[in-house]
Amino acid sequence: MPFVVLVPARLASTRLPRKALADIGGVPMIVRVARRAAASKASRVVVAADDEEIVAACAEHGVTALLTSPRHATGSDRIAEASAALGLGDDEIVVNVQGDEPLIEPALIDACAALLADRSDCVMSTIAHAIDNRADFENANIVKVVLDSRGRALYFSRAPIPWPRDDPTSAPATGSSAPLRHVGLYAYRAGFLRRFPLLSHSPLEDIERLEQLRVLWHGERIAVHVSALAPGVGVDTAEDLDRARRIVAAAGAGFA
């Protein structure tokens, strides 16, 4: 089951400017993300960058990168351009690994790609894992997802869902009833990926600021792999960056 990893990278990040080039353990963050992705079963890993400075940093460390338009509104738009530039066939599987996930588990990338390969009823796949504490359940920066009986996404939200009406102060349920944290890792068939930017925006997408809601709005399906593995630390803030640096420093040379 061959698949390609594309990593969107933007230099002008709003919350943490230039974070793609932030040093983590002696290399730029975007390089560390690409190296983690290369430890998966991907046939190749390509960074889709919006700036020549990112392309140059990748080249310095032996990472393949393409320059894409700086005008793209989302990472999906950016990797759609990259997939066209690479000449990927409509049925080829592309995994979008966010450029701010320097600690991503390669096994999660493999699971996301494998799920889509098995689900002809879905145009995309993604990852979730159980939430086990109240703080994460109520945190608007942690996206939640609820599923149907076939493991497909019904809705994504920054709000705590599903909400326990009869005992709203209780701790999150456990086991199969546990609320799920969405991990921002996606697999697409390349044909749908190139079609996605052409779909009209959903009002729900604009309210929640979650582009995956556009897919559901248009009646398409997203398969969700529920993993026992939690994602690594994503980097959105200076505090996140410090934490990632500490984890990599503690792990030493054995961490890619």
C-alpha positions in Angstrom: 0.0 0.0 0.0 2.2 2.9 -1.2 1.5 6.4 0.0 3.1 9.8 -0.1 3.5 12.2 2.8 3.1 15.9 2.1 4.0 18.4 4.8 2.6 21.9 4.4 4.9 24.6 5.9 4.2 28.3 6.3 6.8 30.8 7.4 4.4 33.5 8.6 2.6 31.6 11.4 0.2 33.8 13.3 0.7 32.6 16.9 4.4 31.7 16.6 6.1 33.5 13.7 8.7 31.5 11.7 8.0 28.4 13.8 8.7 26.1 10.8 12.4 27.1 11.2 12.5 27.1 15.0 15.4 25.1 16.2 14.6 21.8 18.0 17.6 19.7 18.9 19.9 21.3 16.4 17.6 21.2 13.3 14.7 23.3 12.1 11.3 22.0 13.2 10.1 21.3 9.6 13.2 19.1 9.1 12.4 17.2 12.3 8.8 16.7 11.1 10.0 15.4 7.7 12.4 13.0 9.4 9.6 11.6 11.6 7.4 11.1 8.6 10.3 9.4 6.8 10.3 6.8 9.6 6.8 5.7 8.4 6.1 3.4 5.5 5.7 6.3 3.1 7.3 5.9 -0.3 8.4 9.5 -0.2 8.1 12.7 2.0 7.9 16.1 0.4 7.6 19.5 2.2 5.2 22.0 0.5 6.6 25.4 1.5 5.4 28.9 1.0 8.8 30.5 1.2 12.3 29.9 -0.3 13.8 30.1 3.1 12.0 26.9 4.1 13.0 25.2 0.9 16.6 26.1 1.4 16.6 24.9 5.0 15.1 21.6 3.9 17.7 21.2 1.1 20.5 21.8 3.6 19.3 18.8 5.6 18.5 16.5 2.7 14.8 16.9 2.8 12.8 17.3 -0.5 10.7 20.5 -0.7 8.6 22.3 -3.2 7.8 26.0 -3.3 4.0 26.6 -3.4 2.0 29.8 -3.5 2.1 32.0 -0.5 -1.6 32.9 -1.0 -3.1 29.5 0.2 -5.5 29.9 3.0 -5.1 26.3 4.4 -2.5 23.5 4.5 -4.9 21.4 2.4 -4.9 24.0 -0.4 -1.1 24.0 -0.2 -0.6 20.2 -0.5 -3.3 20.1 -3.3 -1.0 22.3 -5.3 2.0 20.1 -4.4 0.1 16.9 -5.4 -0.6 18.4 -8.8 3.0 19.5 -9.2 4.2 16.0 -8.4 1.8 14.4 -10.9 0.1 12.1 -8.4 -2.6 9.8 -9.8 -6.2 10.3 -8.6 -6.1 7.0 -6.6 -2.8 7.6 -4.9 -3.0 8.1 -1.2 -1.5 11.3 0.3 -1.1 11.8 4.0 -1.0 15.4 5.3 1.4 15.6 8.2 1.2 19.0 9.8 4.4 21.0 9.8 4.1 21.7 13.5 4.1 18.1 14.7 7.8 17.4 15.3 7.0 14.5 17.6 4.5 12.7 15.4 4.4 8.9 15.8 5.3 7.3 12.4 2.8 4.4 13.3 -0.1 6.9 13.3 0.9 8.0 9.8 0.8 4.3 8.6 -2.5 3.7 10.4 -4.1 6.7 8.7 -3.0 5.7 5.2 -4.0 2.0 5.8 -7.5 3.0 7.0 -8.2 5.0 3.8 -6.9 2.2 1.6 -9.5 -0.1 3.3 -12.5 2.3 3.1 -13.8 2.9 -0.4 -16.9 4.6 1.2 -14.7 7.4 2.4 -12.7 10.2 0.7 -10.5 10.9 3.7 -9.3 9.3 6.9 -8.0 10.8 10.1 -7.0 9.8 13.7 -8.5 10.2 17.1 -7.8 8.9 20.6 -9.7 8.9 23.9 -9.8 11.9 26.2 -9.3 10.9 29.8 -9.5 14.2 31.7 -11.9 17.1 32.1 -9.4 19.8 31.2 -8.8 18.4 27.8 -12.5 17.7 27.3 -13.3 21.4 27.9 -10.3 22.9 26.1 -11.4 24.8 23.0 -7.9 24.3 21.5 -8.4 20.5 21.6 -10.8 19.4 18.8 -13.3 16.7 19.5 -14.9 14.3 17.1 -18.0 12.0 17.4 -18.4 8.9 15.2 -21.2 6.8 13.6 -21.5 3.1 14.0 -19.1 2.5 11.1 -16.3 4.6 12.5 -17.0 7.6 10.3 -17.0 11.2 11.6 -20.4 12.7 12.3 -19.0 16.1 13.5 -15.9 17.8 14.7 -16.0 20.6 17.3 -14.0 22.7 19.6 -16.8 22.3 22.1 -16.9 19.4 24.5 -18.9 16.7 22.6 -20.7 14.5 23.3 -22.0 16.5 26.3 -23.2 14.5 29.3 -26.6 16.1 29.9 -27.5 14.2 33.1 -24.2 14.7 34.8 -22.4 17.6 33.2 -19.7 17.9 36.0 -18.6 14.3 35.8 -15.2 13.1 34.5 -15.2 11.9 30.9 -16.5 8.4 30.3 -14.0 5.6 29.6 -13.8 2.7 27.2 -15.9 2.8 24.1 -18.0 5.8 25.5 -15.0 8.0 26.0 -15.0 11.3 24.2 -12.4 11.5 21.4 -9.7 14.0 20.7 -9.1 14.6 17.0 -5.5 14.4 15.8 -4.9 16.7 12.8 -3.5 14.0 10.6 -5.3 13.3 7.3 -5.1 10.9 4.4 -6.7 11.7 1.1 -6.9 10.1 -2.4 -5.0 12.6 -4.5 -8.0 13.2 -6.8 -10.2 14.3 -3.9 -7.4 16.3 -2.4 -7.2 18.4 -5.6 -11.0 18.8 -5.7 -11.3 19.8 -2.0 -10.1 23.5 -2.5 -12.8 23.9 -5.1 -15.7 23.0 -2.7 -17.6 25.9 -1.3 -17.0 26.8 2.3 -19.3 25.5 4.9 -20.8 28.0 7.5 -19.9 25.5 10.2 -16.3 25.5 9.0 -16.2 29.2 9.3 -17.7 29.2 12.8 -15.5 26.4 14.2 -12.4 27.3 12.1 -12.1 23.6 11.2 -11.7 22.9 7.4 -12.6 19.2 7.7 -16.2 20.3 8.3 -16.4 21.4 4.7 -16.0 17.7 3.7 -19.0 16.6 5.9 -21.0 19.6 4.8 -20.8 18.4 1.2 -22.0 14.9 2.1 -18.6 13.2 1.9 -17.3 10.7 4.5 -14.2 10.7 6.7 -13.1 7.4 8.3 -11.6 7.7 11.8 -8.9 5.4 13.3 -9.2 5.4 17.1 -5.7 4.9 18.3 -4.3 3.9 21.7 -1.3 6.1 20.8 -1.6 9.8 21.8 0.0 12.2 19.4 3.3 13.9 20.2 3.4 17.5 21.3 2.2 19.9 18.5 3.8 23.3 18.4 1.4 26.3 18.4 2.9 28.5 21.0 6.3 29.4 22.6 5.4 27.2 25.5 4.7 24.2 23.2 8.1 24.9 21.5 9.9 24.8 24.8 8.2 21.6 25.8 9.1 19.9 22.5 12.7 21.0 22.9 12.8 19.5 26.4 11.4 16.2 25.2 13.9 15.9 22.3 16.8 16.9 24.6 15.8 14.2 27.1 15.4 11.6 24.4 18.9 12.2 23.1 20.4 11.1 19.8 18.0 8.2 19.4 15.1 10.5 18.6 14.9 11.2 14.9 
